[in-house]
Amino acid sequence: MATIRHEATHQLAFNCGIHQRLSSPPLWVIEGLASIFEASGMTSSRSSIATNALVNQSRIDTWKEISRRPDQLALFLDSMIRDDGLFRSDPDSAYAIAWGISLYMSERDSSKYSKYLQKMSRLPIGRAYLSLERVTDLHGEFSGSTAMLVQSAIRYIDQISPQ
């Protein structure tokens, strides 16, 4: 079911204009949004679920392992912001980071996340999305360092998935 929810999220996001098929939004944005909806709790009414139902069970172990080294997680995220290479070289880490950061943004900074997704929906069609633009656009919505974003995401996910 998680895979079906993931793929359905991709389809809906492209059909509704959250992502544009002929532009090049960062993979972490596309896969992070879809990975959020892998969690079983995302199919329930928000008022009736426990926050731990938002945890993506297929990503949490990798997230927890990586988050033990916040500096490394920040380096990975910086890399993912600039380009999509981590999805080729270390897909397990890339998907876990995309999930964790996207979940944090959607749950704790939803207005900024919404504005950022809107910006991604307006990327020029048929043109590469350059590394500097990717960094500028993200930090235009989420000010502060990547390390600060990572620390906040780690704290949030630790709260909803204590182990």
DSSP file (Angstrom, degrees, kcal/mol; ACC not computed):
  #  RESIDUE AA STRUCTURE BP1 BP2  ACC     N-H-->O    O-->H-N    N-H-->O    O-->H-N    TCO  KAPPA ALPHA  PHI   PSI    X-CA   Y-CA   Z-CA
    1    1 A M     >        0   0    0      0, 0.0     4,-2.7     0, 0.0     5,-0.2   0.000 360.0 360.0 360.0 -35.4    0.0    0.0    0.0
    2    2 A A  H  >  +     0   0    0      1,-0.2     4,-2.5     2,-0.2     5,-0.1   0.914 360.0  48.9 -60.9 -41.5    2.9    2.4    0.7
    3    3 A T  H  > S+     0   0    0      2,-0.2     4,-2.8     1,-0.2     5,-0.2   0.898 110.5  50.6 -65.0 -39.9    4.1    2.1   -2.8
    4    4 A I  H  > S+     0   0    0      2,-0.2     4,-2.6     1,-0.2    -2,-0.2   0.928 111.9  47.1 -63.6 -44.6    0.7    2.7   -4.2
    5    5 A R  H  X S+     0   0    0     -4,-2.7     4,-2.0     2,-0.2    -2,-0.2   0.900 112.8  50.9 -63.2 -39.6    0.3    5.8   -2.0
    6    6 A H  H  X S+     0   0    0     -4,-2.5     4,-1.8    -5,-0.2    -2,-0.2   0.956 114.5  41.3 -61.3 -52.0    3.7    7.0   -3.1
    7    7 A E  H  X S+     0   0    0     -4,-2.8     4,-2.3     1,-0.2    -2,-0.2   0.863 113.0  54.1 -68.2 -35.7    3.1    6.6   -6.8
    8    8 A A  H  X S+     0   0    0     -4,-2.6     4,-2.9    -5,-0.2    -1,-0.2   0.878 105.7  54.2 -64.5 -36.9   -0.4    8.0   -6.5
    9    9 A T  H  X S+     0   0    0     -4,-2.0     4,-2.9     2,-0.2     5,-0.2   0.920 107.4  50.4 -62.9 -43.3    1.1   11.1   -4.9
   10   10 A H  H  X S+     0   0    0     -4,-1.8     4,-2.3     2,-0.2     5,-0.3   0.955 112.4  47.0 -56.4 -49.5    3.4   11.6   -7.8
   11   11 A Q  H  X S+     0   0    0     -4,-2.3     4,-2.8     1,-0.2    -2,-0.2   0.933 115.2  44.7 -60.5 -47.6    0.5   11.3  -10.2
   12   12 A L  H  X S+     0   0    0     -4,-2.9     4,-2.7     2,-0.2     6,-0.3   0.906 111.0  53.7 -64.3 -41.7   -1.7   13.7   -8.3
   13   13 A A  H  <>S+     0   0    0     -4,-2.9     6,-1.8    -5,-0.2     5,-1.7   0.898 114.7  41.0 -62.3 -40.0    1.1   16.2   -7.8
   14   14 A F  H ><5S+     0   0    0     -4,-2.3     3,-0.7    -5,-0.2     7,-0.2   0.909 116.2  49.1 -73.9 -41.2    1.9   16.3  -11.5
   15   15 A N  H 3<5S+     0   0    0     -4,-2.8    -2,-0.2    -5,-0.3    -3,-0.2   0.847 113.7  46.4 -66.5 -33.3   -1.8   16.3  -12.5
   16   16 A C  T 3<5S-     0   0    0     -4,-2.7    -1,-0.2    -5,-0.2    -2,-0.2   0.485 116.8-110.3 -89.2  -3.3   -2.7   19.2  -10.1
   17   17 A G  T < 5S+     0   0    0     -3,-0.7    -3,-0.2    -4,-0.4    -4,-0.1   0.570  83.5 122.9  87.8   8.6    0.3   21.3  -11.0
   18   18 A I  S   <S+     0   0    0     -5,-1.7     2,-0.3    -6,-0.3    -4,-0.2   0.904  88.0  23.7 -65.7 -39.5    2.3   21.0   -7.8
   19   19 A H  S    S-     0   0    0     -6,-1.8     2,-0.5    -9,-0.1    -2,-0.3  -0.913  83.4-135.5-118.9 151.4    5.1   19.6  -10.1
   20   20 A Q    >   -     0   0    0     -2,-0.3     3,-1.2   100,-0.3    -6,-0.1  -0.926   7.4-143.6-108.5 131.0    5.5   20.4  -13.8
   21   21 A R  T 3  S+     0   0    0     -2,-0.5    -1,-0.1     1,-0.2    -7,-0.0   0.807  98.5  43.7 -63.4 -31.2    6.3   17.4  -16.1
   22   22 A L  T 3  S+     0   0    0      2,-0.0   104,-3.1   103,-0.0    -1,-0.2   0.274 103.1  74.7-103.9  11.4    8.6   19.4  -18.4
   23   23 A S  S <  S-     0   0    0     -3,-1.2   102,-0.1   102,-0.3   105,-0.1  -0.545  80.9-121.1-107.8-177.6   10.5   21.4  -15.7
   24   24 A S        +     0   0    0    103,-0.4   105,-0.2   100,-0.4     3,-0.1  -0.513  32.8 174.6-129.6  67.9   13.2   20.0  -13.5
   25   25 A P        -     0   0    0      0, 0.0   104,-0.0     0, 0.0     5,-0.0  -0.344  49.3 -82.9 -65.6 155.3   12.3   20.4   -9.8
   26   26 A P    >>  -     0   0    0      0, 0.0     4,-1.8     0, 0.0     3,-0.8  -0.293  32.4-129.2 -58.8 140.8   14.8   18.8   -7.4
   27   27 A L  H 3> S+     0   0    0      1,-0.2     4,-3.4     2,-0.2     5,-0.5   0.845 107.2  63.0 -60.4 -33.0   14.3   15.1   -6.9
   28   28 A W  H 3> S+     0   0    0     52,-0.3     4,-1.6     1,-0.2    -1,-0.2   0.849 104.6  47.5 -63.9 -30.0   14.3   15.6   -3.1
   29   29 A V  H <> S+     0   0    0     -3,-0.8     4,-1.9     2,-0.2    -1,-0.2   0.938 116.3  42.5 -72.4 -47.6   11.2   17.8   -3.4
   30   30 A I  H  X S+     0   0    0     -4,-1.8     4,-1.7     1,-0.2    -2,-0.2   0.949 122.5  38.1 -63.9 -50.2    9.4   15.3   -5.7
   31   31 A E  H  X S+     0   0    0     -4,-3.4     4,-2.5     1,-0.2    -1,-0.2   0.824 112.8  57.3 -74.9 -31.1   10.4   12.2   -3.8
   32   32 A G  H  X S+     0   0    0     -4,-1.6     4,-1.7    -5,-0.5    -1,-0.2   0.933 107.9  46.7 -63.9 -45.4   10.1   13.8   -0.4
   33   33 A L  H  X S+     0   0    0     -4,-1.9     4,-1.1     1,-0.2    -2,-0.2   0.936 115.1  46.2 -61.7 -46.6    6.4   14.8   -1.0
   34   34 A A  H  < S+     0   0    0     -4,-1.7     3,-0.3     1,-0.2     4,-0.2   0.876 110.0  54.7 -64.8 -36.4    5.6   11.3   -2.2
   35   35 A S  H >X S+     0   0    0     -4,-2.5     3,-1.2     1,-0.2     4,-0.5   0.817  98.9  62.0 -68.7 -30.2    7.4    9.7    0.7
   36   36 A I  H >< S+     0   0    0     -4,-1.7     3,-1.1     1,-0.2    -1,-0.2   0.919 102.4  52.0 -57.2 -42.0    5.4   11.6    3.2
   37   37 A F  T 3< S+     0   0    0     -4,-1.1    -1,-0.2    -3,-0.3    -2,-0.2   0.445  88.3  79.8 -81.8   1.1    2.3    9.9    1.9
   38   38 A E  T <4 S+     0   0    0     -3,-1.2    -1,-0.3    -4,-0.2    -2,-0.2   0.799  72.5  97.8 -69.9 -28.7    3.7    6.4    2.2
   39   39 A A  S X< S-     0   0    0     -3,-1.1     3,-1.6    -4,-0.5     4,-0.2  -0.362  79.3-133.0 -65.3 136.5    2.9    6.6    6.0
   40   40 A S  G >  S+     0   0    0     15,-0.3     3,-1.5     1,-0.3     4,-0.2   0.811 101.5  65.1 -61.1 -31.6   -0.3    4.8    6.8
   41   41 A G  G >  S+     0   0    0     12,-1.8     3,-1.3     1,-0.3    -1,-0.3   0.669  84.1  75.1 -67.6 -16.1   -1.5    7.8    8.9
   42   42 A M  G <  S+     0   0    0     -3,-1.6    -1,-0.3    11,-0.3    -2,-0.2   0.596  89.8  57.8 -74.5  -8.3   -1.7   10.0    5.9
   43   43 A T  G <  S+     0   0    0     -3,-1.5    -1,-0.3    -4,-0.2     2,-0.2   0.463  96.9  78.8 -96.9  -1.9   -4.9    8.3    4.7
   44   44 A S  S <  S-     0   0    0     -3,-1.3     2,-0.2    -4,-0.2     5,-0.1  -0.589  97.7 -82.3-102.3 163.9   -6.8    9.1    8.0
   45   45 A S    >   -     0   0    0     -2,-0.2     3,-1.7     1,-0.1     4,-0.3  -0.464  40.2-129.2 -61.5 133.7   -8.5   12.2    9.2
   46   46 A R  G >  S+     0   0    0      1,-0.3     3,-0.8     2,-0.2    -1,-0.1   0.804 105.8  56.4 -60.0 -30.3   -5.8   14.4   10.6
   47   47 A S  G 3  S+     0   0    0      1,-0.2    -1,-0.3     3,-0.0    -2,-0.1   0.665 107.0  49.9 -76.3 -14.0   -7.8   14.9   13.8
   48   48 A S  G <  S+     0   0    0     -3,-1.7     2,-0.3     2,-0.1    -1,-0.2   0.334  94.2  86.3-108.5   8.1   -8.0   11.2   14.5
   49   49 A I  S <  S-     0   0    0     -3,-0.8     2,-0.2    -4,-0.3     5,-0.0  -0.823  71.0-124.6-113.3 150.7   -4.4   10.1   14.1
   50   50 A A    >   -     0   0    0     -2,-0.3     3,-2.0     1,-0.1     4,-0.2  -0.592  31.3-116.1 -80.5 150.5   -1.5   10.0   16.5
   51   51 A T  G >  S+     0   0    0      1,-0.3     3,-1.9    -2,-0.2     4,-0.2   0.810 113.3  65.4 -61.7 -28.6    1.6   11.9   15.3
   52   52 A N  G >  S+     0   0    0      1,-0.3     3,-1.2     2,-0.2    -1,-0.3   0.686  86.8  71.4 -68.7 -13.7    3.6    8.6   15.2
   53   53 A A  G <  S+     0   0    0     -3,-2.0   -12,-1.8     1,-0.2   -11,-0.3   0.595  87.2  65.8 -73.6  -9.6    1.3    7.5   12.4
   54   54 A L  G <  S+     0   0    0     -3,-1.9     2,-0.3    -4,-0.2    -1,-0.2   0.558  78.2 109.1 -83.2  -9.3    3.0   10.1   10.2
   55   55 A V  S <  S-     0   0    0     -3,-1.2     2,-0.9   105,-0.2   -15,-0.3  -0.531  70.6-135.0 -75.8 128.1    6.2    8.1   10.4
   56   56 A N    >>  -     0   0    0     -2,-0.3     4,-1.9     1,-0.2     3,-1.6  -0.738  14.6-159.3 -81.9 106.7    7.3    6.4    7.2
   57   57 A Q  T 34 S+     0   0    0     -2,-0.9     4,-0.4     1,-0.3    -1,-0.2   0.755  87.9  55.0 -64.5 -25.3    8.2    2.9    8.5
   58   58 A S  T 34 S+     0   0    0      1,-0.2    -1,-0.3     2,-0.1     4,-0.1   0.602 118.2  33.7 -83.4  -9.1   10.3    2.2    5.4
   59   59 A R  T <> S+     0   0    0     -3,-1.6     4,-2.5   -24,-0.1    -2,-0.2   0.611  95.3  83.1-114.9 -19.5   12.4    5.3    5.8
   60   60 A I  H  X S+     0   0    0     -4,-1.9     4,-3.0     1,-0.2     5,-0.2   0.862  88.2  52.8 -63.7 -39.8   12.7    5.9    9.6
   61   61 A D  H  > S+     0   0    0     -4,-0.4     4,-2.3     2,-0.2    -1,-0.2   0.932 113.0  44.0 -63.9 -44.2   15.6    3.5   10.3
   62   62 A T  H  > S+     0   0    0      2,-0.2     4,-2.7     1,-0.2     5,-0.2   0.922 113.9  51.6 -64.8 -43.2   17.8    5.0    7.7
   63   63 A W  H  X S+     0   0    0     -4,-2.5     4,-3.0     1,-0.2    -2,-0.2   0.942 110.6  48.2 -56.4 -48.6   16.8    8.5    8.9
   64   64 A K  H  X S+     0   0    0     -4,-3.0     4,-0.7     1,-0.2    -1,-0.2   0.902 111.8  49.8 -61.1 -42.2   17.6    7.6   12.5
   65   65 A E  H >< S+     0   0    0     -4,-2.3     3,-0.8    -5,-0.2     4,-0.2   0.943 115.7  41.5 -62.0 -48.3   21.0    6.2   11.5
   66   66 A I  H >< S+     0   0    0     -4,-2.7     3,-2.0     1,-0.2     7,-0.4   0.880 108.1  60.9 -67.1 -37.7   21.9    9.3    9.4
   67   67 A S  H 3< S+     0   0    0     -4,-3.0    -1,-0.2     1,-0.3    -2,-0.2   0.625  86.1  75.0 -71.5 -10.5   20.5   11.7   12.0
   68   68 A R  T << S+     0   0    0     -3,-0.8    -1,-0.3    -4,-0.7    -2,-0.2   0.711 100.8  46.7 -67.3 -18.3   23.0   10.4   14.6
   69   69 A R  S X> S+     0   0    0     -3,-2.0     4,-2.4    -4,-0.2     3,-0.6  -0.708  72.1 176.0-122.0  76.8   25.6   12.4   12.6
   70   70 A P  H 3> S+     0   0    0      0, 0.0     4,-2.6     0, 0.0     5,-0.2   0.825  79.0  55.7 -55.4 -35.2   23.8   15.8   12.1
   71   71 A D  H 3> S+     0   0    0      2,-0.2     4,-2.0     1,-0.2     5,-0.1   0.918 110.1  45.5 -63.8 -41.8   26.9   17.3   10.4
   72   72 A Q  H <> S+     0   0    0     -3,-0.6     4,-2.7     2,-0.2    -1,-0.2   0.901 111.5  52.6 -66.8 -40.7   26.8   14.5    7.8
   73   73 A L  H  X S+     0   0    0     -4,-2.4     4,-2.8    -7,-0.4    -2,-0.2   0.914 109.0  50.0 -60.7 -42.5   23.1   14.8    7.4
   74   74 A A  H  X S+     0   0    0     -4,-2.6     4,-2.8    -5,-0.2    -1,-0.2   0.897 110.5  49.9 -63.7 -39.8   23.5   18.6    6.7
   75   75 A L  H  X S+     0   0    0     -4,-2.0     4,-2.2     2,-0.2    -2,-0.2   0.919 111.7  48.5 -63.8 -43.0   26.2   17.8    4.1
   76   76 A F  H  X S+     0   0    0     -4,-2.7     4,-2.4     2,-0.2    -2,-0.2   0.933 113.0  47.6 -61.1 -45.8   24.0   15.3    2.4
   77   77 A L  H  X S+     0   0    0     -4,-2.8     4,-2.5     2,-0.2    -2,-0.2   0.922 109.5  52.6 -64.5 -43.2   21.1   17.7    2.4
   78   78 A D  H  X S+     0   0    0     -4,-2.8     4,-1.8     1,-0.2    -1,-0.2   0.919 110.6  49.1 -55.4 -42.9   23.3   20.5    1.0
   79   79 A S  H  X S+     0   0    0     -4,-2.2     4,-2.6     1,-0.2     6,-0.3   0.911 110.9  49.3 -61.9 -43.2   24.3   18.1   -1.7
   80   80 A M  H  < S+     0   0    0     -4,-2.4   -52,-0.3     1,-0.2    -1,-0.2   0.818 108.1  54.0 -68.8 -31.3   20.6   17.2   -2.5
   81   81 A I  H  < S+     0   0    0     -4,-2.5    -1,-0.2    -5,-0.2    -2,-0.2   0.911 113.6  42.6 -66.7 -41.2   19.7   20.9   -2.6
   82   82 A R  H  < S-     0   0    0     -4,-1.8     2,-0.3    -5,-0.2    -2,-0.2   0.884 130.5 -14.8 -74.6 -40.5   22.4   21.6   -5.2
   83   83 A D     <  -     0   0    0     -4,-2.6     3,-0.3    -5,-0.2    -1,-0.2  -0.940  59.3-110.1-157.2 175.2   21.9   18.5   -7.4
   84   84 A D  S >> S+     0   0    0     -2,-0.3     3,-1.3     1,-0.2     4,-0.5   0.225  76.2 113.5 -98.3  12.8   20.2   15.0   -7.6
   85   85 A G  H >>  +     0   0    0     -6,-0.3     4,-2.3     1,-0.3     3,-1.3   0.809  66.3  63.5 -59.0 -35.6   23.4   13.0   -7.4
   86   86 A L  H 3> S+     0   0    0     -3,-0.3     4,-2.8     1,-0.3     8,-0.4   0.812  94.3  62.8 -62.8 -28.3   22.8   11.4   -4.0
   87   87 A F  H <4 S+     0   0    0     -3,-1.3    -1,-0.3     1,-0.2    -2,-0.2   0.792 111.2  38.9 -65.6 -26.0   19.7    9.7   -5.5
   88   88 A R  H << S+     0   0    0     -3,-1.3    -2,-0.2    -4,-0.5    -1,-0.2   0.859 123.8  37.5 -87.4 -40.9   22.1    7.8   -7.8
   89   89 A S  H  < S+     0   0    0     -4,-2.3    -2,-0.2     1,-0.2    -3,-0.2   0.815 138.0   7.8 -84.9 -31.1   25.0    7.2   -5.4
   90   90 A D     X  +     0   0    0     -4,-2.8     4,-2.5    -5,-0.2     3,-0.2  -0.497  66.3 169.5-150.1  71.1   23.0    6.5   -2.2
   91   91 A P  H  > S+     0   0    0      0, 0.0     4,-2.8     0, 0.0     5,-0.3   0.835  76.3  57.9 -60.8 -34.8   19.3    6.2   -2.9
   92   92 A D  H  > S+     0   0    0      1,-0.2     4,-2.0     2,-0.2     5,-0.2   0.947 112.4  40.8 -60.5 -47.0   18.4    4.8    0.6
   93   93 A S  H  > S+     0   0    0     -3,-0.2     4,-2.8     2,-0.2     5,-0.3   0.919 114.5  53.1 -65.3 -43.1   19.9    7.9    2.3
   94   94 A A  H  X S+     0   0    0     -4,-2.5     4,-2.7    -8,-0.4    -2,-0.2   0.929 111.3  44.7 -59.8 -47.3   18.5   10.3   -0.3
   95   95 A Y  H  X S+     0   0    0     -4,-2.8     4,-2.5     2,-0.2    -1,-0.2   0.901 114.0  49.9 -65.7 -40.1   14.9    9.0    0.1
   96   96 A A  H  X S+     0   0    0     -4,-2.0     4,-2.7    -5,-0.3    -2,-0.2   0.921 113.9  44.8 -64.9 -42.8   15.1    9.0    3.9
   97   97 A I  H  X S+     0   0    0     -4,-2.8     4,-2.7     2,-0.2     5,-0.4   0.925 112.5  51.1 -67.3 -43.8   16.5   12.5    4.0
   98   98 A A  H  X S+     0   0    0     -4,-2.7     4,-2.0    -5,-0.3     5,-0.2   0.918 113.5  46.6 -58.8 -43.1   13.9   13.7    1.4
   99   99 A W  H  X S+     0   0    0     -4,-2.5     4,-2.9    -5,-0.2     5,-0.2   0.961 114.6  45.4 -62.1 -52.6   11.2   12.2    3.5
  100  100 A G  H  X S+     0   0    0     -4,-2.7     4,-2.3     1,-0.2    -2,-0.2   0.911 116.6  43.2 -62.5 -45.7   12.4   13.5    6.9
  101  101 A I  H  X S+     0   0    0     -4,-2.7     4,-2.7     2,-0.2    -1,-0.2   0.916 116.2  48.5 -67.1 -42.7   13.0   17.1    5.7
  102  102 A S  H  X S+     0   0    0     -4,-2.0     4,-2.7    -5,-0.4     5,-0.2   0.900 111.2  50.0 -65.7 -40.6    9.8   17.2    3.7
  103  103 A L  H  X S+     0   0    0     -4,-2.9     4,-2.3    -5,-0.2     5,-0.3   0.948 112.1  47.9 -62.5 -47.3    7.8   15.9    6.6
  104  104 A Y  H  X>S+     0   0    0     -4,-2.3     4,-3.1    -5,-0.2     5,-0.7   0.952 114.0  46.9 -56.7 -49.8    9.3   18.4    9.0
  105  105 A M  H  X5S+     0   0    0     -4,-2.7     4,-1.4     1,-0.2     8,-0.4   0.911 114.4  46.6 -60.0 -43.4    8.6   21.2    6.5
  106  106 A S  H  <5S+     0   0    0     -4,-2.7    -1,-0.2    -5,-0.2    -2,-0.2   0.832 121.9  35.3 -70.6 -31.8    5.0   20.2    5.8
  107  107 A E  H  <5S+     0   0    0     -4,-2.3    -2,-0.2    -5,-0.2     3,-0.2   0.828 131.1  25.1 -91.8 -34.6    4.2   19.7    9.5
  108  108 A R  H  <5S+     0   0    0     -4,-3.1    -3,-0.2    -5,-0.3    -2,-0.2   0.684 135.5  25.5-107.7 -22.3    6.1   22.5   11.2
  109  109 A D  S  X<S+     0   0    0     -4,-1.4     4,-2.8    -5,-0.7     3,-0.3  -0.325  72.8 150.3-133.9  50.3    6.6   25.1    8.5
  110  110 A S  H  > S+     0   0    0      1,-0.2     4,-2.6     2,-0.2     5,-0.2   0.818  70.2  52.5 -62.1 -34.1    3.6   24.4    6.3
  111  111 A S  H  > S+     0   0    0      2,-0.2     4,-2.1     1,-0.2    -1,-0.2   0.920 113.9  43.4 -69.6 -39.7    3.1   27.9    5.0
  112  112 A K  H  > S+     0   0    0     -3,-0.3     4,-2.5     2,-0.2    -2,-0.2   0.905 114.3  51.0 -67.4 -40.7    6.8   28.2    4.0
  113  113 A Y  H  X S+     0   0    0     -4,-2.8     4,-2.8    -8,-0.4    -2,-0.2   0.910 109.6  50.5 -62.9 -42.1    6.7   24.7    2.5
  114  114 A S  H  X S+     0   0    0     -4,-2.6     4,-2.4    -5,-0.2    -1,-0.2   0.923 111.1  47.9 -61.7 -45.1    3.5   25.6    0.5
  115  115 A K  H  X S+     0   0    0     -4,-2.1     4,-2.1     2,-0.2    -2,-0.2   0.894 112.0  50.5 -63.0 -39.3    5.2   28.7   -0.8
  116  116 A Y  H  X S+     0   0    0     -4,-2.5     4,-2.2     2,-0.2    -2,-0.2   0.922 110.1  48.9 -65.6 -43.8    8.3   26.7   -1.7
  117  117 A L  H  X S+     0   0    0     -4,-2.8     4,-1.9     2,-0.2    -2,-0.2   0.887 109.6  53.3 -62.5 -38.3    6.2   24.1   -3.6
  118  118 A Q  H  X S+     0   0    0     -4,-2.4     4,-0.7     2,-0.2    -1,-0.2   0.908 108.0  50.2 -61.5 -41.2    4.4   26.9   -5.4
  119  119 A K  H >< S+     0   0    0     -4,-2.1     3,-0.9     1,-0.2    -2,-0.2   0.910 109.6  51.1 -62.6 -41.6    7.7   28.3   -6.5
  120  120 A M  H >< S+     0   0    0     -4,-2.2     3,-1.3     1,-0.2  -100,-0.3   0.838 104.2  58.2 -64.5 -32.3    8.7   24.8   -7.7
  121  121 A S  H 3< S+     0   0    0     -4,-1.9    -1,-0.2     1,-0.3    -2,-0.2   0.692 104.9  52.2 -71.2 -16.9    5.4   24.6   -9.7
  122  122 A R  T << S+     0   0    0     -3,-0.9    -1,-0.3    -4,-0.7    -2,-0.2   0.209  76.1 134.4-104.7  14.9    6.4   27.7  -11.6
  123  123 A L    <   -     0   0    0     -3,-1.3     6,-0.1     1,-0.1    -3,-0.0  -0.361  69.0 -93.3 -62.2 143.8    9.9   26.6  -12.7
  124  124 A P    >   -     0   0    0      0, 0.0     3,-1.0     0, 0.0  -100,-0.4  -0.319  41.0-117.3 -61.2 137.9   10.5   27.3  -16.4
  125  125 A I  T 3  S+     0   0    0      1,-0.2  -102,-0.3  -102,-0.1     3,-0.1  -0.564  92.1  10.9 -76.7 136.0    9.7   24.5  -18.7
  126  126 A G  T 3  S+     0   0    0   -104,-3.1     2,-0.4    -2,-0.3    -1,-0.2   0.601 102.7 107.8  77.3  12.2   12.5   23.0  -20.7
  127  127 A R  S <  S-     0   0    0     -3,-1.0  -103,-0.4  -105,-0.2    -1,-0.2  -0.969  72.8-111.0-125.3 139.6   15.3   24.8  -18.8
  128  128 A A        -     0   0    0     -2,-0.4     2,-0.9  -105,-0.1  -105,-0.0  -0.352  25.1-129.1 -63.3 144.2   17.8   23.3  -16.3
  129  129 A Y        -     0   0    0   -105,-0.2    -1,-0.1    -6,-0.1     5,-0.1  -0.851  33.7-137.7 -97.1 101.1   17.3   24.3  -12.7
  130  130 A L     >  -     0   0    0     -2,-0.9     4,-2.5     1,-0.1     3,-0.2  -0.171  12.5-115.4 -69.0 152.2   20.8   25.4  -11.9
  131  131 A S  H  > S+     0   0    0      1,-0.2     4,-2.2     2,-0.2     5,-0.2   0.887 114.9  49.6 -52.5 -49.1   22.5   24.6   -8.6
  132  132 A L  H  > S+     0   0    0      1,-0.2     4,-2.6     2,-0.2    -1,-0.2   0.881 111.0  50.5 -62.5 -38.4   22.8   28.2   -7.4
  133  133 A E  H  > S+     0   0    0     -3,-0.2     4,-2.9     2,-0.2     5,-0.2   0.907 108.5  52.6 -64.5 -41.7   19.1   28.8   -8.2
  134  134 A R  H  X S+     0   0    0     -4,-2.5     4,-1.9     2,-0.2    -2,-0.2   0.921 113.2  43.4 -60.1 -44.8   18.1   25.7   -6.2
  135  135 A V  H  X S+     0   0    0     -4,-2.2     4,-2.5     2,-0.2     5,-0.2   0.937 115.1  48.6 -66.4 -47.6   20.0   26.9   -3.2
  136  136 A T  H  X S+     0   0    0     -4,-2.6     4,-1.3     1,-0.2    -2,-0.2   0.905 111.6  49.5 -60.6 -44.2   18.7   30.4   -3.4
  137  137 A D  H  X S+     0   0    0     -4,-2.9     4,-1.0     2,-0.2    -1,-0.2   0.921 113.2  45.3 -64.9 -44.5   15.1   29.4   -3.8
  138  138 A L  H >X S+     0   0    0     -4,-1.9     4,-3.1    -5,-0.2     3,-0.9   0.957 116.4  44.4 -64.3 -49.0   15.2   27.0   -0.8
  139  139 A H  H 3< S+     0   0    0     -4,-2.5    -1,-0.2     1,-0.3    -2,-0.2   0.657 103.1  67.4 -74.3 -13.2   16.9   29.4    1.5
  140  140 A G  H 3< S+     0   0    0     -4,-1.3    -1,-0.3    -5,-0.2     3,-0.2   0.835 115.3  27.7 -68.4 -33.0   14.6   32.2    0.2
  141  141 A E  H << S+     0   0    0     -4,-1.0     2,-0.8    -3,-0.9    -2,-0.2   0.844 128.6  41.9 -92.4 -42.7   11.8   30.4    2.0
  142  142 A F  S  < S-     0   0    0     -4,-3.1    -1,-0.2    -5,-0.2     7,-0.1  -0.780  83.0-163.7-110.7  86.6   13.7   28.6    4.7
  143  143 A S        +     0   0    0     -2,-0.8     2,-0.1    -3,-0.2    -3,-0.1  -0.214  48.3  50.6 -69.5 162.0   16.1   31.2    6.0
  144  144 A G  S    S-     0   0    0     -5,-0.2     2,-0.1     4,-0.1    -2,-0.1  -0.379  95.9 -45.0  98.7 178.0   19.1   30.1    8.1
  145  145 A S     >  -     0   0    0     -2,-0.1     4,-1.8     1,-0.1     5,-0.1  -0.347  44.1-118.0 -82.1 161.5   21.6   27.4    7.5
  146  146 A T  H  > S+     0   0    0      1,-0.2     4,-2.8     2,-0.2     5,-0.2   0.874 116.4  60.4 -61.8 -37.3   21.0   23.9    6.4
  147  147 A A  H  > S+     0   0    0      1,-0.2     4,-2.4     2,-0.2    -1,-0.2   0.889 104.0  48.9 -59.3 -40.0   22.4   22.7    9.7
  148  148 A M  H  > S+     0   0    0      2,-0.2     4,-2.2     1,-0.2    -1,-0.2   0.909 111.1  49.8 -65.9 -41.5   19.7   24.6   11.5
  149  149 A L  H  X S+     0   0    0     -4,-1.8     4,-2.3     2,-0.2    -2,-0.2   0.917 111.6  49.2 -61.2 -44.5   17.0   23.0    9.3
  150  150 A V  H  X S+     0   0    0     -4,-2.8     4,-2.8     2,-0.2    -2,-0.2   0.920 109.5  51.2 -62.0 -45.7   18.5   19.6    9.9
  151  151 A Q  H  X S+     0   0    0     -4,-2.4     4,-2.4     1,-0.2    -1,-0.2   0.913 111.5  47.7 -59.8 -43.0   18.5   20.1   13.7
  152  152 A S  H  X S+     0   0    0     -4,-2.2     4,-2.3     2,-0.2    -1,-0.2   0.906 112.6  48.8 -65.3 -41.6   14.9   21.2   13.7
  153  153 A A  H  X S+     0   0    0     -4,-2.3     4,-2.7     2,-0.2     5,-0.3   0.907 110.4  51.1 -65.3 -41.9   13.9   18.2   11.5
  154  154 A I  H  X S+     0   0    0     -4,-2.8     4,-2.5     2,-0.2     5,-0.2   0.943 111.0  48.3 -60.6 -47.8   15.8   15.8   13.8
  155  155 A R  H  X S+     0   0    0     -4,-2.4     4,-1.8    -5,-0.2    -2,-0.2   0.923 113.2  48.1 -58.8 -44.9   14.1   17.2   16.9
  156  156 A Y  H  X S+     0   0    0     -4,-2.3     4,-1.7     1,-0.2    -2,-0.2   0.942 113.6  44.9 -62.9 -48.1   10.6   16.9   15.3
  157  157 A I  H  X S+     0   0    0     -4,-2.7     4,-1.4     1,-0.2    -1,-0.2   0.860 110.4  55.3 -68.6 -33.9   11.1   13.4   14.0
  158  158 A D  H  < S+     0   0    0     -4,-2.5    -1,-0.2    -5,-0.3    -2,-0.2   0.874 107.0  52.5 -61.8 -36.0   12.5   12.3   17.4
  159  159 A Q  H  < S+     0   0    0     -4,-1.8    -2,-0.2     1,-0.2    -1,-0.2   0.887 115.2  38.7 -67.9 -38.5    9.4   13.7   19.0
  160  160 A I  H  < S+     0   0    0     -4,-1.7    -1,-0.2     1,-0.2  -105,-0.2   0.596 126.5  34.8 -91.4  -8.9    7.0   11.7   16.8
  161  161 A S  S  < S-     0   0    0     -4,-1.4    -1,-0.2    -5,-0.2    -2,-0.1  -0.372  74.8-178.6-139.8  60.4    9.1    8.5   16.7
  162  162 A P              0   0    0      0, 0.0    -3,-0.1     0, 0.0    -4,-0.1  -0.336 360.0 360.0 -62.6 139.6   10.8    7.9   20.0
  163  163 A Q              0   0    0     -5,-0.1    -5,-0.0    -2,-0.0     0, 0.0   0.320 360.0 360.0-140.9 360.0   13.0    4.8   20.1
